[in-house]
Every structure is written in structure tokens, then in C-alpha cells.
Amino acid sequence: MTTSFGASNTAIGGDPKLRIARSFDGLRSASNSLLLSRRTQVVRTSAGGGAAPFIRAVSTPAKADTSVVQKRSKVEIIKENSNYIRYPLNEELLTDAPNVNEAATQLIKFHGSYQQYNREDRSTRSYSFMLRTKNPCGKVSNKLYLVMDDLADQFGIGTLRLTTRQTFQLHGVSKKNLKTVVSDIIRNMGSTLGACGDLNRNVLAPAAPYTRKDYLFAQKTAENIAALLTPQSGFYYDVWVDGEKFITAEPPEVVEARNDNSHGTNFPDSPEPIYGTQFLPRKFKVAVTVPSDNSVDIFTNDVGVVVVSDANGEPQGFNIYVGGGMGRTHRLESTFPKLSEPLGYVPKEDILHAVKAIVVTQRENGRRDDRKYSRMKYLLSTWGIEKFKAVVEQYYGKKFEPCKDLPDWEFKSYLGWHEQGDGGLFCGIHVDSGRIKGTMKKTLREIIEKYNLNVRITPNQNIILCDIQQAWKDPINSALAQGGFLNPEDVDPLNITAMACPAFPLCSLAIGEAERGIPDMLKRVRAVFQKVGLKHDESVVVRVTGCPNGCARPYMAELGLVGDGPNSYQIWLGGTPNQTTLAKTFKDKVKLQDLEKVLEPLFFHWKSRRLSDESFGAFTNRTGKEKLLELVDKWEGVP
């Protein structure tokens, strides 16, 4: 018997190219019991004895009628044949070509990277790779920040980008340097594992380093969920550090929840007990927060988790919300952004089991035939919340209690100076579109290095310097001012809440400008404010994306601009400042040069007709699309 990769794969008739691979058909229900069925299949290895894709623990659900084969997308086949996300990426990385093939392009996402090319270089496709880190709660150690800063200069385009999911993006890495860069990140206790791909992405939590019990508990819970849903098969370390393991000790509750199969959630004997070989149908996003703090856009996530505490501030459990998601496709009404819905309340000791049950429900029932409809929000939309809850409860093994009442939500930016609660200070620094570059990049590095500071990335693409002693406040303030950073009170309020995705020139999906275009757009919005008589301290939430995928969450903005053609945007109205209301489409194909023709009447009538303290989003919702379109069509200029 010949074995490889720690799985049972038996050579047939002495032929090393033919092996029996034990694989799983997945979980199926019979008489309310969840049973695991097995089958034996023959697969052929590649010649040459290299790392061949012959291990298949197939995690697709077994069908009652085995004569019917469920249609699956091309990506599902690539995942199944990849030997747990290794092949053919491991071979493609060894070639002299500047890019990798189609299958490896899909697989490298699981490792935290996207293959890109400069779309403005018309002469040739100049390939590079974007690397995205995974930083639960946005936590970045001093050592890791300095390493990322160095890597950006040595192997990237000289900039770091802070993302809307509290991570770094490093752009412009060549294929020949990928292994060096990723291994450096790993060896400095960072990771890119699962930052992209069909699995749990970075888990959000409020970035503020408060020492309050609820904040600390939310952050610990986010870290535990991230650990629970981290791939276990070792493919990441095999590819980038030749199998060397860099794993910190996990809390016992994480290990217990991952290993628990009392309700049929796991694939026994599989290197991926939760994911199997197929992983999830699409990306999966989780956020954790405390009541009232919606710095994480809680309702845009597949799973939102909110700490519930008693009168003494002691965390007791969690409200869980499910089914949020932003991505959609232009002119395809069957795709849509969606807010999450209340699922129920669980005691604090059950949160990992409850989240795992939700993940498994999506794993077993999410669509795998058409990736446009594979996010969990479409499963919720098809089933309804009651059926979804009933299935999750089977995997959870308990009934959910009703969600607890919570106070109103508000957006918190955490800019400026704040008390941590332990005698130390933290300082939130505004970074336009999250792009750290030039003098600002050099200044930040000098401060972080000199004072040995840890940092945190916010979901609004800003950065927080943590654990600052009182005596350091004035010199840090002086250094920030000299480096070009503005005090929060000097930042235009429009900029404080604005967000944009990178879009051109590297994103292959972009059909309009976003990061490069938003500075001028915000100046034009401010000019319209002044023209119609709105004050400088007034603001609206503006978010811009280059395509409808919604990476900067434009569908939660009061004014969302979504690229729908060259210098053309679809306009969305009706989000609210606390990010609890979904915006609606207002106009299609608005040319960039015509933006004022739409904004002037909207802002003028908001100023003249709003109720006391009524936000722009609330005003547009109250007025309604039909009346707003009439106001725009009849506009003849500011009276």
C-alpha cells in the first residue's frame, strides 16, 4: 500500500498512477438523523510522481436519486481536483511565466492573493499579484506593521492599503517574489490564509482598544471565530513555507467546537473537518460588535454577532443576525444587496457551535452551480428565515431564543485621541481611501517604530495607534502634523465617512473609477453643498465603487455611486448615517460630468424641506423615488 498526504490512497495492481481514494459524499438527512455515506472511487495520478491531485474527500451533499448529477460551476471542479487547494498552484508557481493558469488563479485566492494586470498598459499584460492579509479585529502587531511597510517598498508599489475588512492589501508583487513575501509575512506572525476565496474571510470587530469587558469579549470572540473557521489541511504552509507550521496555541473552546460532531457537522477523518474538499459555495463574512457600535457595518455580513451584557456589564450571550451581503450584477434584478435578519440569541458558551452550524447549513445548501447566487443571502431569500433557522438548529442541536432588545446603532469612527481605560491612550488617524503612501507612510513608520506601538485597522479604512503613554501625546501630535496628517476637526466631514474600492487600474472587474476618482467627487459634493447653502459641518455618507460587487459597501451609503460604464455611475440613495438602512437605486448611467445636475436639486430640497435633524438618507426615503426624480427633472438651478 502506498500512501500520500496523510490520506488512504491505495495503489492498484502495482501501478503507482492508479489509486483508490476514499472520499465523502457529504451529509444527508434520514428520519431526522444526519448520516455520513462513503464511496470508493478510482482516480488517476499525474505522471512523474509529483504532488498529484488524487485525494478527494468530496463534500457535496449526497442525493436521494443518485442518477441525477447536480450541475456544478467550473470553480467547484477546480476545488475538488486541487488536493485541498494545492494543485496546480504548487506547480504553476515554479514556472518562469509571469502569471499562473486559470485553475491556479482560482486557488491562489484561498491563499490570500488575486492575480491582476495593469489595464492601462495597452502594449502587453503586465501581471502582478495583490496580497491581502488576515487580521481579526484589525489587530496588527508592531513587528508585522514594520514588515508590511518594508515589503511594500521592496516588492510592491511602495504603498499599503487599508481595506474595509480591517486588513492590509499589498499591490504589485511579481510572481517570482510571491513566496518570499508570503513567507516573510508568515514568519512575522501574520497571515494571508483565507483572506480571499470560498471560505470565511477576515472577522471584523470594533478596532477601538478599549479595556471595557464587552469590547474585549467581542474581540476575543472574533478571534475565536476566525480560528474555528481557519483551514486545517496545511495547504497554505505546504505551498509557502515548505510545510513548516506557524500555529499558535488555540483556546480549548475553539478546539472543542471544531472537533464536535455530535450533530453531524463534520467530515470525519478529513483534513478539513468543517470545509471538506469543496469548502464553501462562495466567500463568507462574519462581524462581531457590541450594542450601539456599528463601526463594522454589522448588517452587511453573512453572520453578525452582537455581545449582550447584563446590568453590570458582564457579557452573557449574543444576538445573531444572518444573510447580509452587498454584491450584485448590473441589469440582473435576481441579484441584489441584502441586510441580515435576526436569527436568535445564544448563551455565550454556545457561540462557536452556533456559528459553525450556520456555516455548515450554507456549506450543504448554498448553490454551487451558479456563483452569482452562491452567497448565503440567496439561500435566506429562497428559504425564508424560519426554514433557515430550523435547519441551523438541527446542526446546532438546540433552539434559538428570541433576540434581545438593543439600543439604537451609531457609526463610530474613533478618530482623534481617546482613553483606553487602562491609563493609556489611543489615536485614530484618518487615511483617505485607506492608501498609505509617500510622506505619510514614512511618518507613520517612524512613529510606530520609535514608540514600539501596535496598531489596528478600522472597517472605515483608517488606522489606530494603540497603547500610547500620556507623555508621548504631544510629540506624536507634532510628528503627525509634520507628516501631513490632519486633526479630525480639520478633515472635511464628507471625507470622514467616505469609502472607495481600488478599482482601476488593477481590478479586473472595474468599469469605473473609485479610489482615484473619489477625491474630486467629494470636492464637487462639497461645492454643491456650498452652492445650495448647506453648512461646512454638514455631511452625507458617500461611497464609490468601480463595479456592482460592492466592496466599499455603497448600498449602505446615503449617496452611493456604482460604476456602470466609462465615466458613468448608477446612483443609489437612502442609506442612513448609522448603516442600518439599505439604499435603493435612483438613476442609471449618470455621466460623471453631469453629477451636479442630479446632486444640486437633491441637496437643495433636502436643506429646504427636511425635518429637524433629518439625515439626507432619511429625507430621500421619506420623499420617495418618484418625487425625487420629478425634482431633478424640473430643476432649473438654485433660486
C-alpha positions, 0 to 999 in steps of 0.5 A: 500500500502506498500512501500520500498526504496523510490520506488512504490512497491505495495503489492498484495492481502495482501501478503507482498512477492508479489509486483508490481514494476514499472520499465523502459524499457529504451529509444527508438527512434520514428520519431526522438523523444526519448520516455520513455515506462513503464511496470508493472511487478510482482516480488517476495520478499525474505522471512523474510522481509529483504532488498529484491531485488524487485525494478527494474527500468530496463534500457535496451533499449526497442525493436521494436519486443518485442518477441525477448529477447536480450541475456544478460551476467550473470553480467547484471542479477546480476545488475538488481536483486541487488536493485541498487547494494545492494543485496546480498552484504548487506547480504553476508557481515554479514556472518562469511565466509571469502569471499562473493558469486559470485553475491556479488563479482560482486557488491562489485566492484561498491563499490570500492573493488575486492575480491582476494586470495593469489595464492601462498598459495597452502594449502587453499584460503586465501581471502582478499579484495583490496580497491581502492579509488576515487580521481579526479585529484589525489587530496588527502587531508592531513587528508585522506593521514594520514588515508590511511597510518594508515589503511594500517598498521592496516588492510592491508599489511602495504603498499599503492599503487599508481595506474595509475588512480591517486588513492590509492589501499589498499591490504589485508583487511579481510572481517570482517574489510571491513566496518570499513575501508570503513567507516573510509575512508568515514568519512575522506572525501574520497571515494571508490564509483565507483572506480571499476565496470560498471560505470565511474571510477576515472577522471584523470587530470594533478596532477601538482598544478599549479595556471595557469587558464587552469590547474585549469579549467581542474581540476575543470572540472574533478571534475565536471565530476566525480560528474555528473557521481557519483551514486545517489541511496545511495547504497554505504552509505546504505551498509557502513555507515548505510545510513548516507550521506557524500555529499558535496555541488555540483556546480549548473552546475553539478546539472543542467546537471544531472537533464536535460532531455530535450533530453531524457537522463534520467530515470525519477523518478529513483534513478539513473537518468543517470545509471538506474538499469543496469548502464553501459555495462562495466567500463568507463574512462574519462581524462581531460588535457590541450594542450601539457600535456599528463601526463594522457595518454589522448588517452587511455580513453573512453572520453578525454577532452582537455581545449582550451584557447584563446590568453590570456589564458582564457579557452573557450571550449574543444576538445573531443576525444572518444573510447580509451581503452587498454584491450584485450584477448590473441589469440582473434584478435576481441579484441584489444587496441584502441586510441580515435578519435576526436569527436568535440569541445564544448563551455565550458558551454556545457561540462557536457551535452556533456559528459553525452550524450556520456555516455548515447549513450554507456549506450543504445548501448554498448553490454551487452551480451558479456563483452569482447566487452562491452567497448565503443571502440567496439561500435566506431569500429562497428559504425564508428565515424560519426554514433557515433557522430550523435547519441551523438548529438541527446542526446546532442541536438546540433552539434559538431564543428570541433576540434581545432588545438593543439600543439604537446603532451609531457609526463610530469612527474613533478618530482623534485621541481617546482613553483606553481605560487602562491609563493609556491612550489611543489615536485614530488617524484618518487615511483617505481611501485607506492608501498609505503612501509617500510622506505619510507612510514614512511618518507613520513608520517612524512613529510606530517604530520609535514608540514600539506601538501596535496598531489596528485597522478600522472597517472605515479604512483608517488606522489606530495607534494603540497603547500610547503613554500620556507623555508621548501625546504631544510629540506624536501630535507634532510628528503627525502634523509634520507628516501631513496628517490632519486633526479630525476637526480639520478633515472635511466631514464628507471625507470622514465617512467616505469609502472607495474600492481600488478599482482601476487600474488593477481590478479586473472587474472595474468599469469605473473609477473609485479610489482615484476618482473619489477625491474630486467627487467629494470636492464637487459634493462639497461645492454643491453643498456650498452652492445650495447653502448647506453648512461646512459641518454638514455631511452625507455618507458617500461611497464609490465603487468601480463595479456592482460587487460592492466592496466599499459597501455603497448600498449602505451609503446615503449617496452611493455611486456604482460604476456602470460604464466609462465615466458613468455611475448608477446612483443609489440613495437612502442609506442612513448615517448609522448603516442600518438602512439599505439604499435603493437605486435612483438613476442609471448611467449618470455621466460623471460630468453631469453629477451636479445636475442630479446632486444640486436639486437633491441637496437643495430640497433636502436643506429646504424641506427636511425635518429637524435633524433629518439625515439626507438618507432619511429625507430621500426615503421619506420623499420617495423615488418618484418625487425625487426624480420629478425634482431633478427633472424640473430643476432649473438651478438654485433660486 
